[in-house]
Amino acid sequence: MALRATLRGQVLDLTPAEFKLLRTLAAQPGRVYSRNAVLDQLHTDGRSVTDRAVDSHVRNLRRKLAAATDGVDPIRSVYGVGYALEWPP
């Protein structure tokens, strides 16, 4: 199965984890997902991963989205809770 995402006609070069993160957040824009909820979507194979790994994936995804949107960051951080996609920004 090919994982492909485009934004404003531009193909995003995403890792599988970044693609899953974007798919999760885009499923319900505006919904705040906790780090643990995101981890459940990213790593379904039962491996031990800390919730701080989510922060790394979010940082990388933000950078790639910003490159396709002239610097707009559509991912909102909710302190102590998690992340939400605010689209359109």
PDB file with SEQRES, HELIX, SHEET and CRYST1 records, atoms N, CA, C and O in Angstrom:
SEQRES   1 A   89  MET ALA LEU ARG ALA THR LEU ARG GLY GLN VAL LEU ASP          
SEQRES   2 A   89  LEU THR PRO ALA GLU PHE LYS LEU LEU ARG THR LEU ALA          
SEQRES   3 A   89  ALA GLN PRO GLY ARG VAL TYR SER ARG ASN ALA VAL LEU          
SEQRES   4 A   89  ASP GLN LEU HIS THR ASP GLY ARG SER VAL THR ASP ARG          
SEQRES   5 A   89  ALA VAL ASP SER HIS VAL ARG ASN LEU ARG ARG LYS LEU          
SEQRES   6 A   89  ALA ALA ALA THR ASP GLY VAL ASP PRO ILE ARG SER VAL          
SEQRES   7 A   89  TYR GLY VAL GLY TYR ALA LEU GLU TRP PRO PRO                  
HELIX    1 AA1 PRO A   16  ALA A   27  1                                  12    
HELIX    2 AA2 ARG A   35  LEU A   42  1                                   8    
HELIX    3 AA3 ARG A   52  ALA A   68  1                                  17    
SHEET    1 AA1 2 ALA A   5  LEU A   7  0                                        
SHEET    2 AA1 2 GLN A  10  LEU A  12 -1                                        
SHEET    1 AA2 3 TYR A  33  SER A  34  0                                        
SHEET    2 AA2 3 GLY A  82  LEU A  85 -1                                        
SHEET    3 AA2 3 ILE A  75  VAL A  78 -1                                        
CRYST1    1.000    1.000    1.000  90.00  90.00  90.00 P 1           1          
ATOM      1  N   MET A   1       0.841  -1.166   0.000  1.00  0.00           N  
ATOM      2  CA  MET A   1       0.000   0.000   0.000  1.00  0.00           C  
ATOM      3  C   MET A   1       0.897   1.243   0.000  1.00  0.00           C  
ATOM      4  O   MET A   1       1.788   1.369   0.839  1.00  0.00           O  
ATOM      5  N   ALA A   2       0.660   2.141  -0.926  1.00  0.00           N  
ATOM      6  CA  ALA A   2       1.435   3.378  -1.014  1.00  0.00           C  
ATOM      7  C   ALA A   2       0.844   4.421  -0.073  1.00  0.00           C  
ATOM      8  O   ALA A   2      -0.372   4.600   0.001  1.00  0.00           O  
ATOM      9  N   LEU A   3       1.723   5.097   0.636  1.00  0.00           N  
ATOM     10  CA  LEU A   3       1.305   6.181   1.519  1.00  0.00           C  
ATOM     11  C   LEU A   3       1.692   7.478   0.840  1.00  0.00           C  
ATOM     12  O   LEU A   3       2.873   7.765   0.645  1.00  0.00           O  
ATOM     13  N   ARG A   4       0.677   8.267   0.478  1.00  0.00           N  
ATOM     14  CA  ARG A   4       0.961   9.500  -0.240  1.00  0.00           C  
ATOM     15  C   ARG A   4       0.050  10.603   0.280  1.00  0.00           C  
ATOM     16  O   ARG A   4      -1.160  10.420   0.420  1.00  0.00           O  
ATOM     17  N   ALA A   5       0.652  11.739   0.559  1.00  0.00           N  
ATOM     18  CA  ALA A   5      -0.109  12.901   1.000  1.00  0.00           C  
ATOM     19  C   ALA A   5       0.322  14.098   0.167  1.00  0.00           C  
ATOM     20  O   ALA A   5       1.503  14.278  -0.132  1.00  0.00           O  
ATOM     21  N   THR A   6      -0.660  14.913  -0.202  1.00  0.00           N  
ATOM     22  CA  THR A   6      -0.369  16.147  -0.914  1.00  0.00           C  
ATOM     23  C   THR A   6      -1.026  17.307  -0.175  1.00  0.00           C  
ATOM     24  O   THR A   6      -2.048  17.148   0.493  1.00  0.00           O  
ATOM     25  N   LEU A   7      -0.422  18.453  -0.311  1.00  0.00           N  
ATOM     26  CA  LEU A   7      -0.963  19.664   0.297  1.00  0.00           C  
ATOM     27  C   LEU A   7      -0.757  20.798  -0.681  1.00  0.00           C  
ATOM     28  O   LEU A   7       0.367  21.105  -1.077  1.00  0.00           O  
ATOM     29  N   ARG A   8      -1.871  21.418  -1.066  1.00  0.00           N  
ATOM     30  CA  ARG A   8      -1.825  22.512  -2.046  1.00  0.00           C  
ATOM     31  C   ARG A   8      -1.087  22.095  -3.310  1.00  0.00           C  
ATOM     32  O   ARG A   8      -0.317  22.867  -3.883  1.00  0.00           O  
ATOM     33  N   GLY A   9      -1.337  20.854  -3.734  1.00  0.00           N  
ATOM     34  CA  GLY A   9      -0.743  20.332  -4.957  1.00  0.00           C  
ATOM     35  C   GLY A   9       0.688  19.860  -4.828  1.00  0.00           C  
ATOM     36  O   GLY A   9       1.270  19.382  -5.802  1.00  0.00           O  
ATOM     37  N   GLN A  10       1.257  19.982  -3.665  1.00  0.00           N  
ATOM     38  CA  GLN A  10       2.645  19.578  -3.437  1.00  0.00           C  
ATOM     39  C   GLN A  10       2.672  18.245  -2.704  1.00  0.00           C  
ATOM     40  O   GLN A  10       2.015  18.082  -1.676  1.00  0.00           O  
ATOM     41  N   VAL A  11       3.433  17.294  -3.233  1.00  0.00           N  
ATOM     42  CA  VAL A  11       3.586  15.996  -2.582  1.00  0.00           C  
ATOM     43  C   VAL A  11       4.452  16.180  -1.336  1.00  0.00           C  
ATOM     44  O   VAL A  11       5.520  16.788  -1.393  1.00  0.00           O  
ATOM     45  N   LEU A  12       3.975  15.646  -0.214  1.00  0.00           N  
ATOM     46  CA  LEU A  12       4.726  15.714   1.038  1.00  0.00           C  
ATOM     47  C   LEU A  12       5.558  14.447   1.171  1.00  0.00           C  
ATOM     48  O   LEU A  12       5.034  13.341   1.037  1.00  0.00           O  
ATOM     49  N   ASP A  13       6.823  14.599   1.427  1.00  0.00           N  
ATOM     50  CA  ASP A  13       7.724  13.461   1.613  1.00  0.00           C  
ATOM     51  C   ASP A  13       7.692  13.074   3.086  1.00  0.00           C  
ATOM     52  O   ASP A  13       8.485  13.570   3.886  1.00  0.00           O  
ATOM     53  N   LEU A  14       6.764  12.181   3.437  1.00  0.00           N  
ATOM     54  CA  LEU A  14       6.540  11.809   4.834  1.00  0.00           C  
ATOM     55  C   LEU A  14       7.041  10.407   5.126  1.00  0.00           C  
ATOM     56  O   LEU A  14       6.990   9.521   4.273  1.00  0.00           O  
ATOM     57  N   THR A  15       7.525  10.222   6.346  1.00  0.00           N  
ATOM     58  CA  THR A  15       7.836   8.876   6.817  1.00  0.00           C  
ATOM     59  C   THR A  15       6.514   8.178   7.131  1.00  0.00           C  
ATOM     60  O   THR A  15       5.483   8.843   7.233  1.00  0.00           O  
ATOM     61  N   PRO A  16       6.522   6.858   7.285  1.00  0.00           N  
ATOM     62  CA  PRO A  16       5.280   6.188   7.656  1.00  0.00           C  
ATOM     63  C   PRO A  16       4.676   6.732   8.955  1.00  0.00           C  
ATOM     64  O   PRO A  16       3.457   6.870   9.054  1.00  0.00           O  
ATOM     65  N   ALA A  17       5.508   7.040   9.946  1.00  0.00           N  
ATOM     66  CA  ALA A  17       4.990   7.577  11.210  1.00  0.00           C  
ATOM     67  C   ALA A  17       4.380   8.960  11.009  1.00  0.00           C  
ATOM     68  O   ALA A  17       3.331   9.262  11.579  1.00  0.00           O  
ATOM     69  N   GLU A  18       5.021   9.800  10.207  1.00  0.00           N  
ATOM     70  CA  GLU A  18       4.484  11.139   9.942  1.00  0.00           C  
ATOM     71  C   GLU A  18       3.160  11.045   9.183  1.00  0.00           C  
ATOM     72  O   GLU A  18       2.232  11.811   9.444  1.00  0.00           O  
ATOM     73  N   PHE A  19       3.081  10.114   8.255  1.00  0.00           N  
ATOM     74  CA  PHE A  19       1.834   9.922   7.505  1.00  0.00           C  
ATOM     75  C   PHE A  19       0.710   9.503   8.452  1.00  0.00           C  
ATOM     76  O   PHE A  19      -0.395  10.041   8.384  1.00  0.00           O  
ATOM     77  N   LYS A  20       0.990   8.548   9.327  1.00  0.00           N  
ATOM     78  CA  LYS A  20      -0.027   8.101  10.290  1.00  0.00           C  
ATOM     79  C   LYS A  20      -0.443   9.231  11.223  1.00  0.00           C  
ATOM     80  O   LYS A  20      -1.619   9.360  11.563  1.00  0.00           O  
ATOM     81  N   LEU A  21       0.515  10.041  11.632  1.00  0.00           N  
ATOM     82  CA  LEU A  21       0.219  11.182  12.488  1.00  0.00           C  
ATOM     83  C   LEU A  21      -0.706  12.162  11.767  1.00  0.00           C  
ATOM     84  O   LEU A  21      -1.709  12.601  12.329  1.00  0.00           O  
ATOM     85  N   LEU A  22      -0.371  12.500  10.534  1.00  0.00           N  
ATOM     86  CA  LEU A  22      -1.199  13.420   9.758  1.00  0.00           C  
ATOM     87  C   LEU A  22      -2.589  12.834   9.535  1.00  0.00           C  
ATOM     88  O   LEU A  22      -3.588  13.540   9.667  1.00  0.00           O  
ATOM     89  N   ARG A  23      -2.657  11.560   9.201  1.00  0.00           N  
ATOM     90  CA  ARG A  23      -3.952  10.895   8.984  1.00  0.00           C  
ATOM     91  C   ARG A  23      -4.790  10.935  10.258  1.00  0.00           C  
ATOM     92  O   ARG A  23      -5.993  11.188  10.201  1.00  0.00           O  
ATOM     93  N   THR A  24      -4.171  10.690  11.394  1.00  0.00           N  
ATOM     94  CA  THR A  24      -4.887  10.704  12.674  1.00  0.00           C  
ATOM     95  C   THR A  24      -5.429  12.092  12.969  1.00  0.00           C  
ATOM     96  O   THR A  24      -6.609  12.247  13.281  1.00  0.00           O  
ATOM     97  N   LEU A  25      -4.569  13.106  12.872  1.00  0.00           N  
ATOM     98  CA  LEU A  25      -4.992  14.467  13.189  1.00  0.00           C  
ATOM     99  C   LEU A  25      -6.024  14.987  12.189  1.00  0.00           C  
ATOM    100  O   LEU A  25      -6.950  15.704  12.570  1.00  0.00           O  
ATOM    101  N   ALA A  26      -5.871  14.631  10.916  1.00  0.00           N  
ATOM    102  CA  ALA A  26      -6.776  15.122   9.875  1.00  0.00           C  
ATOM    103  C   ALA A  26      -8.135  14.430   9.911  1.00  0.00           C  
ATOM    104  O   ALA A  26      -9.100  14.937   9.338  1.00  0.00           O  
ATOM    105  N   ALA A  27      -8.223  13.282  10.574  1.00  0.00           N  
ATOM    106  CA  ALA A  27      -9.498  12.569  10.646  1.00  0.00           C  
ATOM    107  C   ALA A  27     -10.560  13.406  11.343  1.00  0.00           C  
ATOM    108  O   ALA A  27     -11.739  13.342  10.992  1.00  0.00           O  
ATOM    109  N   GLN A  28     -10.141  14.192  12.331  1.00  0.00           N  
ATOM    110  CA  GLN A  28     -11.057  15.056  13.073  1.00  0.00           C  
ATOM    111  C   GLN A  28     -10.363  16.379  13.384  1.00  0.00           C  
ATOM    112  O   GLN A  28      -9.896  16.589  14.504  1.00  0.00           O  
ATOM    113  N   PRO A  29     -10.293  17.276  12.390  1.00  0.00           N  
ATOM    114  CA  PRO A  29      -9.638  18.565  12.637  1.00  0.00           C  
ATOM    115  C   PRO A  29     -10.252  19.276  13.843  1.00  0.00           C  
ATOM    116  O   PRO A  29     -11.469  19.285  14.027  1.00  0.00           O  
ATOM    117  N   GLY A  30      -9.390  19.863  14.649  1.00  0.00           N  
ATOM    118  CA  GLY A  30      -9.843  20.565  15.848  1.00  0.00           C  
ATOM    119  C   GLY A  30      -9.877  19.702  17.091  1.00  0.00           C  
ATOM    120  O   GLY A  30      -9.822  20.223  18.205  1.00  0.00           O  
ATOM    121  N   ARG A  31      -9.967  18.391  16.923  1.00  0.00           N  
ATOM    122  CA  ARG A  31      -9.959  17.494  18.081  1.00  0.00           C  
ATOM    123  C   ARG A  31      -8.550  17.422  18.653  1.00  0.00           C  
ATOM    124  O   ARG A  31      -7.577  17.285  17.910  1.00  0.00           O  
ATOM    125  N   VAL A  32      -8.445  17.514  19.959  1.00  0.00           N  
ATOM    126  CA  VAL A  32      -7.152  17.409  20.619  1.00  0.00           C  
ATOM    127  C   VAL A  32      -6.888  15.944  20.948  1.00  0.00           C  
ATOM    128  O   VAL A  32      -7.674  15.293  21.636  1.00  0.00           O  
ATOM    129  N   TYR A  33      -5.776  15.448  20.446  1.00  0.00           N  
ATOM    130  CA  TYR A  33      -5.353  14.066  20.699  1.00  0.00           C  
ATOM    131  C   TYR A  33      -4.240  14.080  21.729  1.00  0.00           C  
ATOM    132  O   TYR A  33      -3.275  14.832  21.593  1.00  0.00           O  
ATOM    133  N   SER A  34      -4.365  13.258  22.752  1.00  0.00           N  
ATOM    134  CA  SER A  34      -3.285  13.136  23.734  1.00  0.00           C  
ATOM    135  C   SER A  34      -2.099  12.427  23.088  1.00  0.00           C  
ATOM    136  O   SER A  34      -2.238  11.765  22.060  1.00  0.00           O  
ATOM    137  N   ARG A  35      -0.941  12.576  23.706  1.00  0.00           N  
ATOM    138  CA  ARG A  35       0.239  11.872  23.194  1.00  0.00           C  
ATOM    139  C   ARG A  35      -0.009  10.361  23.172  1.00  0.00           C  
ATOM    140  O   ARG A  35       0.364   9.680  22.217  1.00  0.00           O  
ATOM    141  N   ASN A  36      -0.634   9.847  24.218  1.00  0.00           N  
ATOM    142  CA  ASN A  36      -0.889   8.402  24.262  1.00  0.00           C  
ATOM    143  C   ASN A  36      -1.836   7.960  23.163  1.00  0.00           C  
ATOM    144  O   ASN A  36      -1.653   6.889  22.585  1.00  0.00           O  
ATOM    145  N   ALA A  37      -2.847   8.769  22.864  1.00  0.00           N  
ATOM    146  CA  ALA A  37      -3.773   8.424  21.771  1.00  0.00           C  
ATOM    147  C   ALA A  37      -3.031   8.414  20.438  1.00  0.00           C  
ATOM    148  O   ALA A  37      -3.267   7.546  19.598  1.00  0.00           O  
ATOM    149  N   VAL A  38      -2.134   9.380  20.248  1.00  0.00           N  
ATOM    150  CA  VAL A  38      -1.349   9.413  19.019  1.00  0.00           C  
ATOM    151  C   VAL A  38      -0.419   8.210  18.960  1.00  0.00           C  
ATOM    152  O   VAL A  38      -0.288   7.579  17.912  1.00  0.00           O  
ATOM    153  N   LEU A  39       0.227   7.888  20.073  1.00  0.00           N  
ATOM    154  CA  LEU A  39       1.111   6.718  20.107  1.00  0.00           C  
ATOM    155  C   LEU A  39       0.372   5.445  19.724  1.00  0.00           C  
ATOM    156  O   LEU A  39       0.909   4.603  19.003  1.00  0.00           O  
ATOM    157  N   ASP A  40      -0.843   5.305  20.200  1.00  0.00           N  
ATOM    158  CA  ASP A  40      -1.643   4.118  19.860  1.00  0.00           C  
ATOM    159  C   ASP A  40      -1.859   4.000  18.359  1.00  0.00           C  
ATOM    160  O   ASP A  40      -1.928   2.893  17.825  1.00  0.00           O  
ATOM    161  N   GLN A  41      -1.966   5.136  17.677  1.00  0.00           N  
ATOM    162  CA  GLN A  41      -2.160   5.129  16.225  1.00  0.00           C  
ATOM    163  C   GLN A  41      -0.855   4.925  15.467  1.00  0.00           C  
ATOM    164  O   GLN A  41      -0.840   4.317  14.397  1.00  0.00           O  
ATOM    165  N   LEU A  42       0.234   5.434  16.022  1.00  0.00           N  
ATOM    166  CA  LEU A  42       1.514   5.367  15.323  1.00  0.00           C  
ATOM    167  C   LEU A  42       2.196   4.017  15.430  1.00  0.00           C  
ATOM    168  O   LEU A  42       2.764   3.523  14.456  1.00  0.00           O  
ATOM    169  N   HIS A  43       2.142   3.428  16.594  1.00  0.00           N  
ATOM    170  CA  HIS A  43       2.894   2.194  16.847  1.00  0.00           C  
ATOM    171  C   HIS A  43       1.936   1.110  17.322  1.00  0.00           C  
ATOM    172  O   HIS A  43       1.731   0.925  18.521  1.00  0.00           O  
ATOM    173  N   THR A  44       1.362   0.408  16.375  1.00  0.00           N  
ATOM    174  CA  THR A  44       0.383  -0.637  16.686  1.00  0.00           C  
ATOM    175  C   THR A  44       1.024  -2.003  16.884  1.00  0.00           C  
ATOM    176  O   THR A  44       0.326  -2.987  17.126  1.00  0.00           O  
ATOM    177  N   ASP A  45       2.352  -2.071  16.784  1.00  0.00           N  
ATOM    178  CA  ASP A  45       3.034  -3.360  16.875  1.00  0.00           C  
ATOM    179  C   ASP A  45       3.459  -3.726  18.300  1.00  0.00           C  
ATOM    180  O   ASP A  45       4.117  -4.746  18.509  1.00  0.00           O  
ATOM    181  N   GLY A  46       3.087  -2.899  19.278  1.00  0.00           N  
ATOM    182  CA  GLY A  46       3.368  -3.224  20.667  1.00  0.00           C  
ATOM    183  C   GLY A  46       4.753  -2.867  21.158  1.00  0.00           C  
ATOM    184  O   GLY A  46       5.103  -3.167  22.300  1.00  0.00           O  
ATOM    185  N   ARG A  47       5.552  -2.226  20.307  1.00  0.00           N  
ATOM    186  CA  ARG A  47       6.898  -1.860  20.757  1.00  0.00           C  
ATOM    187  C   ARG A  47       6.822  -0.790  21.840  1.00  0.00           C  
ATOM    188  O   ARG A  47       5.849  -0.042  21.933  1.00  0.00           O  
ATOM    189  N   SER A  48       7.850  -0.737  22.637  1.00  0.00           N  
ATOM    190  CA  SER A  48       7.903   0.227  23.725  1.00  0.00           C  
ATOM    191  C   SER A  48       8.481   1.541  23.205  1.00  0.00           C  
ATOM    192  O   SER A  48       9.653   1.617  22.837  1.00  0.00           O  
ATOM    193  N   VAL A  49       7.643   2.565  23.182  1.00  0.00           N  
ATOM    194  CA  VAL A  49       8.042   3.881  22.703  1.00  0.00           C  
ATOM    195  C   VAL A  49       7.520   4.898  23.695  1.00  0.00           C  
ATOM    196  O   VAL A  49       6.391   4.784  24.172  1.00  0.00           O  
ATOM    197  N   THR A  50       8.338   5.892  24.009  1.00  0.00           N  
ATOM    198  CA  THR A  50       7.890   6.908  24.957  1.00  0.00           C  
ATOM    199  C   THR A  50       7.006   7.934  24.258  1.00  0.00           C  
ATOM    200  O   THR A  50       7.051   8.087  23.037  1.00  0.00           O  
ATOM    201  N   ASP A  51       6.210   8.627  25.048  1.00  0.00           N  
ATOM    202  CA  ASP A  51       5.327   9.635  24.471  1.00  0.00           C  
ATOM    203  C   ASP A  51       6.112  10.818  23.920  1.00  0.00           C  
ATOM    204  O   ASP A  51       5.572  11.597  23.135  1.00  0.00           O  
ATOM    205  N   ARG A  52       7.367  10.970  24.312  1.00  0.00           N  
ATOM    206  CA  ARG A  52       8.204  12.043  23.770  1.00  0.00           C  
ATOM    207  C   ARG A  52       8.536  11.798  22.299  1.00  0.00           C  
ATOM    208  O   ARG A  52       8.890  12.738  21.587  1.00  0.00           O  
ATOM    209  N   ALA A  53       8.429  10.563  21.833  1.00  0.00           N  
ATOM    210  CA  ALA A  53       8.642  10.274  20.417  1.00  0.00           C  
ATOM    211  C   ALA A  53       7.588  10.986  19.575  1.00  0.00           C  
ATOM    212  O   ALA A  53       7.857  11.369  18.437  1.00  0.00           O  
ATOM    213  N   VAL A  54       6.402  11.164  20.125  1.00  0.00           N  
ATOM    214  CA  VAL A  54       5.342  11.882  19.422  1.00  0.00           C  
ATOM    215  C   VAL A  54       5.798  13.311  19.138  1.00  0.00           C  
ATOM    216  O   VAL A  54       5.580  13.831  18.044  1.00  0.00           O  
ATOM    217  N   ASP A  55       6.428  13.939  20.125  1.00  0.00           N  
ATOM    218  CA  ASP A  55       6.904  15.310  19.945  1.00  0.00           C  
ATOM    219  C   ASP A  55       7.868  15.408  18.764  1.00  0.00           C  
ATOM    220  O   ASP A  55       7.824  16.368  17.995  1.00  0.00           O  
ATOM    221  N   SER A  56       8.722  14.424  18.631  1.00  0.00           N  
ATOM    222  CA  SER A  56       9.678  14.410  17.528  1.00  0.00           C  
ATOM    223  C   SER A  56       8.960  14.286  16.183  1.00  0.00           C  
ATOM    224  O   SER A  56       9.292  14.992  15.231  1.00  0.00           O  
ATOM    225  N   HIS A  57       7.982  13.393  16.110  1.00  0.00           N  
ATOM    226  CA  HIS A  57       7.215  13.231  14.866  1.00  0.00           C  
ATOM    227  C   HIS A  57       6.433  14.501  14.542  1.00  0.00           C  
ATOM    228  O   HIS A  57       6.359  14.902  13.381  1.00  0.00           O  
ATOM    229  N   VAL A  58       5.854  15.132  15.550  1.00  0.00           N  
ATOM    230  CA  VAL A  58       5.101  16.368  15.342  1.00  0.00           C  
ATOM    231  C   VAL A  58       6.033  17.462  14.834  1.00  0.00           C  
ATOM    232  O   VAL A  58       5.687  18.185  13.900  1.00  0.00           O  
ATOM    233  N   ARG A  59       7.200  17.588  15.436  1.00  0.00           N  
ATOM    234  CA  ARG A  59       8.167  18.601  15.006  1.00  0.00           C  
ATOM    235  C   ARG A  59       8.532  18.414  13.532  1.00  0.00           C  
ATOM    236  O   ARG A  59       8.560  19.379  12.767  1.00  0.00           O  
ATOM    237  N   ASN A  60       8.809  17.179  13.142  1.00  0.00           N  
ATOM    238  CA  ASN A  60       9.180  16.906  11.751  1.00  0.00           C  
ATOM    239  C   ASN A  60       8.015  17.165  10.799  1.00  0.00           C  
ATOM    240  O   ASN A  60       8.205  17.724   9.719  1.00  0.00           O  
ATOM    241  N   LEU A  61       6.815  16.760  11.198  1.00  0.00           N  
ATOM    242  CA  LEU A  61       5.639  16.981  10.362  1.00  0.00           C  
ATOM    243  C   LEU A  61       5.368  18.480  10.220  1.00  0.00           C  
ATOM    244  O   LEU A  61       5.051  18.952   9.129  1.00  0.00           O  
ATOM    245  N   ARG A  62       5.490  19.218  11.305  1.00  0.00           N  
ATOM    246  CA  ARG A  62       5.299  20.681  11.255  1.00  0.00           C  
ATOM    247  C   ARG A  62       6.240  21.315  10.234  1.00  0.00           C  
ATOM    248  O   ARG A  62       5.830  22.162   9.440  1.00  0.00           O  
ATOM    249  N   ARG A  63       7.485  20.904  10.262  1.00  0.00           N  
ATOM    250  CA  ARG A  63       8.487  21.452   9.343  1.00  0.00           C  
ATOM    251  C   ARG A  63       8.085  21.194   7.893  1.00  0.00           C  
ATOM    252  O   ARG A  63       8.215  22.075   7.043  1.00  0.00           O  
ATOM    253  N   LYS A  64       7.597  19.987   7.613  1.00  0.00           N  
ATOM    254  CA  LYS A  64       7.216  19.634   6.245  1.00  0.00           C  
ATOM    255  C   LYS A  64       5.934  20.346   5.818  1.00  0.00           C  
ATOM    256  O   LYS A  64       5.815  20.769   4.668  1.00  0.00           O  
ATOM    257  N   LEU A  65       4.983  20.480   6.725  1.00  0.00           N  
ATOM    258  CA  LEU A  65       3.760  21.209   6.397  1.00  0.00           C  
ATOM    259  C   LEU A  65       4.053  22.690   6.179  1.00  0.00           C  
ATOM    260  O   LEU A  65       3.501  23.307   5.268  1.00  0.00           O  
ATOM    261  N   ALA A  66       4.909  23.251   7.001  1.00  0.00           N  
ATOM    262  CA  ALA A  66       5.261  24.666   6.873  1.00  0.00           C  
ATOM    263  C   ALA A  66       5.939  24.937   5.528  1.00  0.00           C  
ATOM    264  O   ALA A  66       5.723  25.988   4.925  1.00  0.00           O  
ATOM    265  N   ALA A  67       6.749  24.000   5.063  1.00  0.00           N  
ATOM    266  CA  ALA A  67       7.417  24.169   3.774  1.00  0.00           C  
ATOM    267  C   ALA A  67       6.412  24.210   2.625  1.00  0.00           C  
ATOM    268  O   ALA A  67       6.660  24.853   1.606  1.00  0.00           O  
ATOM    269  N   ALA A  68       5.285  23.530   2.787  1.00  0.00           N  
ATOM    270  CA  ALA A  68       4.263  23.485   1.735  1.00  0.00           C  
ATOM    271  C   ALA A  68       3.223  24.591   1.875  1.00  0.00           C  
ATOM    272  O   ALA A  68       2.394  24.774   0.984  1.00  0.00           O  
ATOM    273  N   THR A  69       3.257  25.335   2.990  1.00  0.00           N  
ATOM    274  CA  THR A  69       2.220  26.339   3.241  1.00  0.00           C  
ATOM    275  C   THR A  69       2.791  27.714   3.555  1.00  0.00           C  
ATOM    276  O   THR A  69       2.166  28.503   4.264  1.00  0.00           O  
ATOM    277  N   ASP A  70       3.960  27.997   3.038  1.00  0.00           N  
ATOM    278  CA  ASP A  70       4.596  29.304   3.272  1.00  0.00           C  
ATOM    279  C   ASP A  70       4.711  29.644   4.751  1.00  0.00           C  
ATOM    280  O   ASP A  70       4.466  30.780   5.154  1.00  0.00           O  
ATOM    281  N   GLY A  71       5.084  28.658   5.555  1.00  0.00           N  
ATOM    282  CA  GLY A  71       5.356  28.897   6.965  1.00  0.00           C  
ATOM    283  C   GLY A  71       4.184  28.740   7.910  1.00  0.00           C  
ATOM    284  O   GLY A  71       4.343  28.929   9.116  1.00  0.00           O  
ATOM    285  N   VAL A  72       3.016  28.402   7.403  1.00  0.00           N  
ATOM    286  CA  VAL A  72       1.850  28.220   8.273  1.00  0.00           C  
ATOM    287  C   VAL A  72       1.989  26.908   9.044  1.00  0.00           C  
ATOM    288  O   VAL A  72       2.308  25.873   8.460  1.00  0.00           O  
ATOM    289  N   ASP A  73       1.751  26.952  10.348  1.00  0.00           N  
ATOM    290  CA  ASP A  73       1.796  25.746  11.187  1.00  0.00           C  
ATOM    291  C   ASP A  73       0.371  25.377  11.596  1.00  0.00           C  
ATOM    292  O   ASP A  73      -0.195  26.007  12.489  1.00  0.00           O  
ATOM    293  N   PRO A  74      -0.209  24.372  10.959  1.00  0.00           N  
ATOM    294  CA  PRO A  74      -1.590  24.015  11.266  1.00  0.00           C  
ATOM    295  C   PRO A  74      -1.757  23.103  12.483  1.00  0.00           C  
ATOM    296  O   PRO A  74      -2.882  22.754  12.841  1.00  0.00           O  
ATOM    297  N   ILE A  75      -0.648  22.712  13.122  1.00  0.00           N  
ATOM    298  CA  ILE A  75      -0.745  21.834  14.282  1.00  0.00           C  
ATOM    299  C   ILE A  75      -0.694  22.676  15.549  1.00  0.00           C  
ATOM    300  O   ILE A  75       0.271  23.399  15.793  1.00  0.00           O  
ATOM    301  N   ARG A  76      -1.741  22.571  16.343  1.00  0.00           N  
ATOM    302  CA  ARG A  76      -1.827  23.331  17.589  1.00  0.00           C  
ATOM    303  C   ARG A  76      -1.403  22.442  18.746  1.00  0.00           C  
ATOM    304  O   ARG A  76      -1.876  21.313  18.878  1.00  0.00           O  
ATOM    305  N   SER A  77      -0.513  22.954  19.580  1.00  0.00           N  
ATOM    306  CA  SER A  77      -0.110  22.262  20.805  1.00  0.00           C  
ATOM    307  C   SER A  77      -1.020  22.731  21.930  1.00  0.00           C  
ATOM    308  O   SER A  77      -1.240  23.929  22.108  1.00  0.00           O  
ATOM    309  N   VAL A  78      -1.541  21.782  22.681  1.00  0.00           N  
ATOM    310  CA  VAL A  78      -2.361  22.099  23.848  1.00  0.00           C  
ATOM    311  C   VAL A  78      -1.560  21.634  25.053  1.00  0.00           C  
ATOM    312  O   VAL A  78      -1.432  20.438  25.314  1.00  0.00           O  
ATOM    313  N   TYR A  79      -1.020  22.614  25.787  1.00  0.00           N  
ATOM    314  CA  TYR A  79      -0.114  22.323  26.886  1.00  0.00           C  
ATOM    315  C   TYR A  79      -0.714  21.311  27.856  1.00  0.00           C  
ATOM    316  O   TYR A  79      -1.831  21.483  28.344  1.00  0.00           O  
ATOM    317  N   GLY A  80       0.044  20.258  28.126  1.00  0.00           N  
ATOM    318  CA  GLY A  80      -0.360  19.237  29.077  1.00  0.00           C  
ATOM    319  C   GLY A  80      -1.390  18.256  28.554  1.00  0.00           C  
ATOM    320  O   GLY A  80      -1.789  17.335  29.267  1.00  0.00           O  
ATOM    321  N   VAL A  81      -1.827  18.443  27.305  1.00  0.00           N  
ATOM    322  CA  VAL A  81      -2.863  17.559  26.756  1.00  0.00           C  
ATOM    323  C   VAL A  81      -2.359  16.843  25.512  1.00  0.00           C  
ATOM    324  O   VAL A  81      -2.233  15.618  25.511  1.00  0.00           O  
ATOM    325  N   GLY A  82      -2.067  17.598  24.447  1.00  0.00           N  
ATOM    326  CA  GLY A  82      -1.631  16.952  23.223  1.00  0.00           C  
ATOM    327  C   GLY A  82      -1.645  17.889  22.038  1.00  0.00           C  
ATOM    328  O   GLY A  82      -1.225  19.042  22.140  1.00  0.00           O  
ATOM    329  N   TYR A  83      -2.137  17.383  20.895  1.00  0.00           N  
ATOM    330  CA  TYR A  83      -2.056  18.102  19.633  1.00  0.00           C  
ATOM    331  C   TYR A  83      -3.377  18.037  18.880  1.00  0.00           C  
ATOM    332  O   TYR A  83      -4.151  17.090  19.016  1.00  0.00           O  
ATOM    333  N   ALA A  84      -3.610  19.079  18.078  1.00  0.00           N  
ATOM    334  CA  ALA A  84      -4.791  19.129  17.223  1.00  0.00           C  
ATOM    335  C   ALA A  84      -4.389  19.744  15.881  1.00  0.00           C  
ATOM    336  O   ALA A  84      -3.475  20.566  15.814  1.00  0.00           O  
ATOM    337  N   LEU A  85      -5.073  19.341  14.827  1.00  0.00           N  
ATOM    338  CA  LEU A  85      -4.878  19.942  13.522  1.00  0.00           C  
ATOM    339  C   LEU A  85      -5.931  21.006  13.332  1.00  0.00           C  
ATOM    340  O   LEU A  85      -7.127  20.731  13.423  1.00  0.00           O  
ATOM    341  N   GLU A  86      -5.489  22.218  13.068  1.00  0.00           N  
ATOM    342  CA  GLU A  86      -6.388  23.334  12.817  1.00  0.00           C  
ATOM    343  C   GLU A  86      -6.312  23.642  11.335  1.00  0.00           C  
ATOM    344  O   GLU A  86      -5.429  24.375  10.890  1.00  0.00           O  
ATOM    345  N   TRP A  87      -7.243  23.080  10.568  1.00  0.00           N  
ATOM    346  CA  TRP A  87      -7.223  23.277   9.134  1.00  0.00           C  
ATOM    347  C   TRP A  87      -8.582  23.646   8.650  1.00  0.00           C  
ATOM    348  O   TRP A  87      -9.534  22.981   9.060  1.00  0.00           O  
ATOM    349  N   PRO A  88      -8.778  24.631   7.826  1.00  0.00           N  
ATOM    350  CA  PRO A  88      -7.715  25.471   7.317  1.00  0.00           C  
ATOM    351  C   PRO A  88      -7.183  26.396   8.387  1.00  0.00           C  
ATOM    352  O   PRO A  88      -7.903  26.781   9.308  1.00  0.00           O  
ATOM    353  N   PRO A  89      -5.897  26.755   8.257  1.00  0.00           N  
ATOM    354  CA  PRO A  89      -5.252  27.594   9.276  1.00  0.00           C  
ATOM    355  C   PRO A  89      -5.816  29.007   9.295  1.00  0.00           C  
ATOM    356  O   PRO A  89      -5.379  29.835  10.094  1.00  0.00           O  
TER     357      PRO A  89                                                      
END                                                                             
